[in-house]
């Protein structure tokens, strides 16, 4: 499709229509040709980079939901070849894998950290269940601080919304006294989240807290962490990173996630945010 658009321009849909299964290519060619020239070139370059990108290393560490999303709408034959099944020449299989998986980023290699508090670069190596729980632990701590400012009735109401065991843990965290400036910072961060969907509230609160640290870290760290998680949670991480503003306490925010992986006592003793 890209070759036709670049080679024959407005005649690309007619050329592509002669190919078997060309309807989708025709529709995409018409969409590209309708764009302003500069935007069309940007999209063609981006698609070309994906087609010729190296396959990301560490695919086994990427949650399967990301692979499934990349293959959405594709038939069994394509899925079988991307998965490495027999039948197609190796160059075809390699092209298909680059086409569908080239937008994913490489994952680091190595065992999960053990016996110590993880560093930021260790986070994509952590088991997904532990990583998910760490985000929720950070979110629980910060939500408990934010709701403290509204008083005991509001805290009890939020605990009831979360249900067991999260509500009970929230109340336990809220019993610990906190400096007024830290409570104020949590309110500023999370006040808009209090009415969010209870099923993702803790995770989103954790992601919003940590996001400035992930943004400041740069590189592929945020995407690697997102790919380690099931896609709906990973997309929340990326969404919060995109909206995160620069903050002086960004390193401390990322350190909270690392501390949460080391356990509740390490998280409780982690540095305060302001």
C-alpha positions as a Markdown table, in Angstrom:
| # | Residue | x | y | z |
|---|---|---|---|---|
| 1 | Unk | 0.0 | 0.0 | 0.0 |
| 2 | Unk | 2.8 | 2.4 | 0.9 |
| 3 | Unk | 4.7 | 1.6 | -2.3 |
| 4 | Unk | 1.5 | 2.3 | -4.4 |
| 5 | Unk | 0.8 | 5.6 | -2.7 |
| 6 | Unk | 4.4 | 6.7 | -3.1 |
| 7 | Unk | 4.8 | 5.4 | -6.7 |
| 8 | Unk | 1.5 | 6.3 | -8.4 |
| 9 | Unk | -0.2 | 8.8 | -6.0 |
| 10 | Unk | -3.8 | 9.3 | -6.9 |
| 11 | Unk | -4.0 | 6.1 | -9.0 |
| 12 | Unk | -3.0 | 4.0 | -5.9 |
| 13 | Unk | -6.6 | 2.9 | -5.1 |
| 14 | Unk | -7.1 | 1.6 | -8.7 |
| 15 | Unk | -3.9 | -0.3 | -8.5 |
| 16 | Unk | -4.6 | -1.8 | -5.1 |
| 17 | Unk | -8.2 | -2.8 | -6.1 |
| 18 | Unk | -6.8 | -5.4 | -8.5 |
| 19 | Unk | -5.1 | -7.3 | -5.6 |
| 20 | Unk | -6.7 | -10.1 | -3.7 |
| 21 | Unk | -8.0 | -8.7 | -0.4 |
| 22 | Unk | -7.2 | -5.2 | -1.5 |
| 23 | Unk | -10.3 | -3.5 | -0.1 |
| 24 | Unk | -8.6 | -2.6 | 3.2 |
| 25 | Unk | -5.5 | -1.3 | 1.3 |
| 26 | Unk | -7.7 | 0.8 | -1.0 |
| 27 | Unk | -9.5 | 2.4 | 2.0 |
| 28 | Unk | -6.2 | 3.2 | 3.7 |
| 29 | Unk | -4.7 | 4.6 | 0.5 |
| 30 | Unk | -7.7 | 6.9 | 0.1 |
| 31 | Unk | -7.4 | 8.0 | 3.7 |
| 32 | Unk | -3.7 | 8.9 | 3.2 |
| 33 | Unk | -4.3 | 10.6 | -0.1 |
| 34 | Unk | -7.0 | 12.8 | 1.5 |
| 35 | Unk | -4.5 | 14.2 | 4.1 |
| 36 | Unk | -2.5 | 17.4 | 3.7 |
| 37 | Unk | 0.8 | 16.5 | 2.0 |
| 38 | Unk | 3.0 | 17.2 | 5.1 |
| 39 | Unk | 0.8 | 15.0 | 7.3 |
| 40 | Unk | 0.6 | 12.3 | 4.7 |
| 41 | Unk | 4.4 | 12.2 | 4.5 |
| 42 | Unk | 4.7 | 12.0 | 8.3 |
| 43 | Unk | 2.4 | 9.0 | 8.4 |
| 44 | Unk | 4.1 | 7.3 | 5.5 |
| 45 | Unk | 7.5 | 7.7 | 7.2 |
| 46 | Unk | 6.1 | 6.5 | 10.5 |
| 47 | Unk | 4.6 | 3.4 | 8.9 |
| 48 | Unk | 7.8 | 2.7 | 6.9 |
| 49 | Unk | 9.9 | 2.8 | 10.1 |
| 50 | Unk | 7.6 | 0.3 | 11.7 |
| 51 | Unk | 7.7 | -2.0 | 8.7 |
| 52 | Unk | 11.5 | -2.1 | 8.7 |
| 53 | Unk | 12.1 | -1.8 | 12.4 |
| 54 | Unk | 14.0 | -4.6 | 14.1 |
| 55 | Unk | 11.8 | -6.9 | 16.1 |
| 56 | Unk | 11.8 | -5.9 | 19.8 |
| 57 | Unk | 13.9 | -8.0 | 22.0 |
| 58 | Unk | 12.4 | -9.7 | 24.9 |
| 59 | Unk | 9.0 | -10.4 | 23.3 |
| 60 | Unk | 8.3 | -13.1 | 25.9 |
| 61 | Unk | 8.2 | -10.4 | 28.6 |
| 62 | Unk | 5.5 | -8.4 | 26.9 |
| 63 | Unk | 2.0 | -9.2 | 28.1 |
| 64 | Unk | 0.0 | -11.2 | 25.5 |
| 65 | Unk | -2.7 | -8.6 | 25.4 |
| 66 | Unk | -0.4 | -6.2 | 23.6 |
| 67 | Unk | 0.3 | -8.8 | 20.9 |
| 68 | Unk | -3.4 | -9.6 | 20.6 |
| 69 | Unk | -4.1 | -5.9 | 20.1 |
| 70 | Unk | -1.4 | -5.6 | 17.4 |
| 71 | Unk | -3.1 | -8.5 | 15.6 |
| 72 | Unk | -6.7 | -7.4 | 16.0 |
| 73 | Unk | -8.7 | -8.2 | 12.9 |
| 74 | Unk | -6.1 | -10.5 | 11.3 |
| 75 | Unk | -6.9 | -14.0 | 10.3 |
| 76 | Unk | -5.6 | -17.3 | 11.6 |
| 77 | Unk | -3.0 | -17.6 | 8.9 |
| 78 | Unk | -1.3 | -14.3 | 9.8 |
| 79 | Unk | -1.5 | -15.1 | 13.5 |
| 80 | Unk | 0.1 | -18.5 | 12.9 |
| 81 | Unk | 3.0 | -17.0 | 11.0 |
| 82 | Unk | 3.6 | -14.1 | 13.5 |
| 83 | Unk | 3.7 | -16.8 | 16.2 |
| 84 | Unk | 6.4 | -18.7 | 14.2 |
| 85 | Unk | 4.3 | -21.4 | 12.8 |
| 86 | Unk | 5.3 | -23.4 | 9.7 |
| 87 | Unk | 4.2 | -22.6 | 6.1 |
| 88 | Unk | 5.7 | -19.3 | 5.0 |
| 89 | Unk | 9.2 | -18.5 | 4.0 |
| 90 | Unk | 11.3 | -17.0 | 6.7 |
| 91 | Unk | 11.5 | -13.6 | 5.0 |
| 92 | Unk | 7.7 | -13.4 | 4.9 |
| 93 | Unk | 7.4 | -14.4 | 8.5 |
| 94 | Unk | 10.0 | -11.8 | 9.5 |
| 95 | Unk | 8.2 | -9.1 | 7.5 |
| 96 | Unk | 4.9 | -10.0 | 9.1 |
| 97 | Unk | 6.3 | -9.8 | 12.6 |
| 98 | Unk | 8.0 | -6.5 | 11.9 |
| 99 | Unk | 4.7 | -5.2 | 10.4 |
| 100 | Unk | 2.6 | -6.1 | 13.4 |
| 101 | Unk | 5.0 | -6.0 | 16.3 |
| 102 | Unk | 7.5 | -3.3 | 15.2 |
| 103 | Unk | 5.7 | -0.6 | 17.3 |
| 104 | Unk | 6.5 | -2.4 | 20.5 |
| 105 | Unk | 9.7 | -1.5 | 22.4 |
| 106 | Unk | 12.4 | -3.9 | 23.3 |
| 107 | Unk | 12.3 | -5.3 | 26.8 |
| 108 | Unk | 15.4 | -5.7 | 29.0 |
| 109 | Unk | 16.8 | -9.2 | 29.7 |
| 110 | Unk | 17.7 | -10.7 | 33.0 |
| 111 | Unk | 16.2 | -12.1 | 36.1 |
| 112 | Unk | 13.8 | -10.2 | 38.4 |
| 113 | Unk | 15.5 | -8.3 | 41.2 |
| 114 | Unk | 15.7 | -10.4 | 44.4 |
| 115 | Unk | 16.8 | -9.6 | 48.0 |
| 116 | Unk | 17.0 | -5.9 | 47.5 |
| 117 | Unk | 14.9 | -2.8 | 46.7 |
| 118 | Unk | 14.6 | -2.6 | 42.9 |
| 119 | Unk | 16.1 | 0.3 | 41.0 |
| 120 | Unk | 14.1 | 2.1 | 38.3 |
| 121 | Unk | 15.8 | 0.1 | 35.6 |
| 122 | Unk | 14.7 | -3.1 | 37.3 |
| 123 | Unk | 11.0 | -2.3 | 37.0 |
| 124 | Unk | 10.4 | -3.9 | 33.6 |
| 125 | Unk | 11.9 | -7.1 | 34.9 |
| 126 | Unk | 9.4 | -7.4 | 37.8 |
| 127 | Unk | 6.7 | -10.0 | 37.6 |
| 128 | Unk | 3.5 | -8.4 | 36.3 |
| 129 | Unk | 1.4 | -9.3 | 39.4 |
| 130 | Unk | 4.0 | -7.7 | 41.7 |
| 131 | Unk | 4.2 | -4.6 | 39.5 |
| 132 | Unk | 0.4 | -4.2 | 39.4 |
| 133 | Unk | 0.3 | -4.6 | 43.2 |
| 134 | Unk | 3.0 | -2.0 | 43.7 |
| 135 | Unk | 1.1 | 0.6 | 41.6 |
| 136 | Unk | -2.0 | -0.1 | 43.7 |
| 137 | Unk | 0.0 | 0.1 | 47.0 |
| 138 | Unk | 1.3 | 3.6 | 46.0 |
| 139 | Unk | -2.2 | 4.6 | 44.9 |
| 140 | Unk | -3.6 | 3.4 | 48.2 |
| 141 | Unk | -1.1 | 5.4 | 50.3 |
| 142 | Unk | -1.7 | 8.5 | 48.3 |
| 143 | Unk | -5.5 | 8.2 | 48.2 |
| 144 | Unk | -5.5 | 7.7 | 52.0 |
| 145 | Unk | -3.6 | 10.9 | 52.4 |
| 146 | Unk | -5.8 | 12.8 | 50.0 |
| 147 | Unk | -9.1 | 11.7 | 51.6 |
| 148 | Unk | -7.8 | 12.4 | 55.1 |
| 149 | Unk | -8.3 | 16.1 | 54.4 |
| 150 | Unk | -12.0 | 15.4 | 53.8 |
| 151 | Unk | -12.5 | 13.7 | 57.2 |
| 152 | Unk | -13.5 | 10.3 | 58.5 |
| 153 | Unk | -16.9 | 10.1 | 56.7 |
| 154 | Unk | -15.3 | 10.6 | 53.3 |
| 155 | Unk | -12.6 | 8.0 | 54.1 |
| 156 | Unk | -15.2 | 5.4 | 55.2 |
| 157 | Unk | -17.2 | 6.1 | 52.1 |
| 158 | Unk | -14.2 | 5.5 | 49.8 |
| 159 | Unk | -13.3 | 2.4 | 51.7 |
| 160 | Unk | -16.8 | 1.0 | 51.2 |
| 161 | Unk | -16.6 | 1.8 | 47.4 |
| 162 | Unk | -13.3 | -0.1 | 47.1 |
| 163 | Unk | -14.6 | -3.1 | 49.0 |
| 164 | Unk | -12.6 | -5.8 | 50.7 |
| 165 | Unk | -9.6 | -6.1 | 50.9 |
| 166 | Unk | -8.7 | -2.8 | 49.4 |
| 167 | Unk | -11.0 | -0.8 | 51.6 |
| 168 | Unk | -9.6 | -2.4 | 54.8 |
| 169 | Unk | -6.1 | -1.7 | 53.7 |
| 170 | Unk | -6.9 | 1.9 | 52.9 |
| 171 | Unk | -8.2 | 2.4 | 56.4 |
| 172 | Unk | -5.1 | 0.9 | 57.9 |
| 173 | Unk | -2.9 | 3.2 | 55.8 |
| 174 | Unk | -5.0 | 6.2 | 56.8 |
| 175 | Unk | -4.3 | 5.6 | 60.5 |
| 176 | Unk | -0.7 | 6.7 | 60.1 |
| 177 | Unk | -0.3 | 10.5 | 60.8 |
| 178 | Unk | 1.1 | 12.5 | 57.9 |
| 179 | Unk | 2.5 | 16.0 | 57.6 |
| 180 | Unk | 0.0 | 18.6 | 56.4 |
| 181 | Unk | 2.1 | 19.5 | 53.3 |
| 182 | Unk | 2.1 | 15.9 | 52.2 |
| 183 | Unk | -1.7 | 15.6 | 52.6 |
| 184 | Unk | -2.0 | 18.8 | 50.6 |
| 185 | Unk | 0.2 | 17.5 | 47.8 |
| 186 | Unk | -1.9 | 14.3 | 47.6 |
| 187 | Unk | -5.1 | 16.3 | 47.4 |
| 188 | Unk | -3.6 | 18.4 | 44.6 |
| 189 | Unk | -2.6 | 15.2 | 42.7 |
| 190 | Unk | -5.6 | 13.0 | 43.2 |
| 191 | Unk | -8.7 | 15.1 | 44.1 |
| 192 | Unk | -10.1 | 14.7 | 40.5 |
| 193 | Unk | -9.8 | 10.9 | 40.8 |
| 194 | Unk | -12.0 | 10.3 | 43.8 |
| 195 | Unk | -15.1 | 9.7 | 41.7 |
| 196 | Unk | -13.3 | 7.4 | 39.2 |
| 197 | Unk | -14.2 | 3.8 | 38.5 |
| 198 | Unk | -13.5 | 1.9 | 41.7 |
| 199 | Unk | -12.1 | -1.1 | 39.8 |
| 200 | Unk | -9.1 | 0.9 | 38.6 |
| 201 | Unk | -9.0 | 3.8 | 41.1 |
| 202 | Unk | -6.0 | 2.5 | 43.2 |
| 203 | Unk | -4.0 | 1.6 | 40.1 |
| 204 | Unk | -4.7 | 5.0 | 38.4 |
| 205 | Unk | -3.9 | 6.9 | 41.6 |
| 206 | Unk | -0.6 | 5.0 | 41.7 |
| 207 | Unk | 0.1 | 5.7 | 38.0 |
| 208 | Unk | -0.7 | 9.4 | 38.4 |
| 209 | Unk | 1.6 | 9.6 | 41.4 |
| 210 | Unk | 4.5 | 7.9 | 39.7 |
| 211 | Unk | 4.0 | 9.3 | 36.2 |
| 212 | Unk | 6.2 | 12.4 | 36.6 |
| 213 | Unk | 9.1 | 10.1 | 37.6 |
| 214 | Unk | 8.6 | 7.9 | 34.6 |
| 215 | Unk | 8.4 | 10.9 | 32.3 |
| 216 | Unk | 11.6 | 12.4 | 33.7 |
| 217 | Unk | 13.4 | 9.0 | 33.4 |
| 218 | Unk | 12.9 | 9.2 | 29.7 |
| 219 | Unk | 13.9 | 6.5 | 27.2 |
| 220 | Unk | 11.6 | 3.5 | 26.9 |
| 221 | Unk | 11.1 | 2.9 | 30.6 |
| 222 | Unk | 7.4 | 3.9 | 30.7 |
| 223 | Unk | 6.5 | 1.8 | 27.7 |
| 224 | Unk | 8.5 | -1.2 | 29.0 |
| 225 | Unk | 6.6 | -1.0 | 32.3 |
| 226 | Unk | 3.3 | -0.6 | 30.4 |
| 227 | Unk | 4.0 | -3.6 | 28.1 |
| 228 | Unk | 4.8 | -5.7 | 31.2 |
| 229 | Unk | 1.2 | -5.2 | 32.4 |
| 230 | Unk | -2.1 | -6.3 | 30.8 |
| 231 | Unk | -2.8 | -3.7 | 28.1 |
| 232 | Unk | -5.7 | -1.9 | 29.8 |
| 233 | Unk | -3.5 | -1.1 | 32.8 |
| 234 | Unk | -0.5 | -0.4 | 30.7 |
| 235 | Unk | -2.5 | 2.2 | 28.7 |
| 236 | Unk | -3.4 | 3.9 | 31.9 |
| 237 | Unk | 0.3 | 4.2 | 32.7 |
| 238 | Unk | 1.1 | 5.7 | 29.3 |
| 239 | Unk | -1.9 | 8.1 | 29.5 |
| 240 | Unk | -0.8 | 9.4 | 32.9 |
| 241 | Unk | 2.8 | 9.8 | 31.6 |
| 242 | Unk | 1.6 | 11.8 | 28.7 |
| 243 | Unk | -0.3 | 14.2 | 30.9 |
| 244 | Unk | 2.4 | 14.5 | 33.6 |
| 245 | Unk | 3.9 | 17.9 | 34.2 |
| 246 | Unk | 7.6 | 18.2 | 35.1 |
| 247 | Unk | 8.1 | 18.2 | 38.9 |
| 248 | Unk | 11.1 | 18.7 | 41.2 |
| 249 | Unk | 10.1 | 15.6 | 43.2 |
| 250 | Unk | 10.0 | 13.3 | 40.1 |
| 251 | Unk | 12.8 | 11.0 | 41.3 |
| 252 | Unk | 11.1 | 10.6 | 44.7 |
| 253 | Unk | 7.9 | 9.6 | 42.9 |
| 254 | Unk | 9.6 | 6.9 | 41.0 |
| 255 | Unk | 11.3 | 5.8 | 44.2 |
| 256 | Unk | 7.9 | 5.2 | 45.7 |
| 257 | Unk | 7.1 | 2.5 | 43.2 |
| 258 | Unk | 10.5 | 0.8 | 43.8 |
| 259 | Unk | 9.8 | 1.0 | 47.6 |
| 260 | Unk | 6.4 | -0.5 | 47.2 |
| 261 | Unk | 8.0 | -3.6 | 45.6 |
| 262 | Unk | 10.2 | -4.0 | 48.7 |
| 263 | Unk | 7.1 | -4.1 | 50.9 |
| 264 | Unk | 4.7 | -2.1 | 53.0 |
| 265 | Unk | 7.3 | -1.0 | 55.6 |
| 266 | Unk | 9.7 | 0.3 | 52.9 |
| 267 | Unk | 6.8 | 2.2 | 51.3 |
| 268 | Unk | 5.8 | 3.7 | 54.6 |
| 269 | Unk | 9.4 | 4.9 | 55.2 |
| 270 | Unk | 9.9 | 6.3 | 51.7 |
| 271 | Unk | 10.4 | 10.0 | 51.2 |
| 272 | Unk | 7.5 | 12.4 | 51.2 |
| 273 | Unk | 6.1 | 14.2 | 48.2 |
| 274 | Unk | 5.3 | 17.8 | 48.1 |
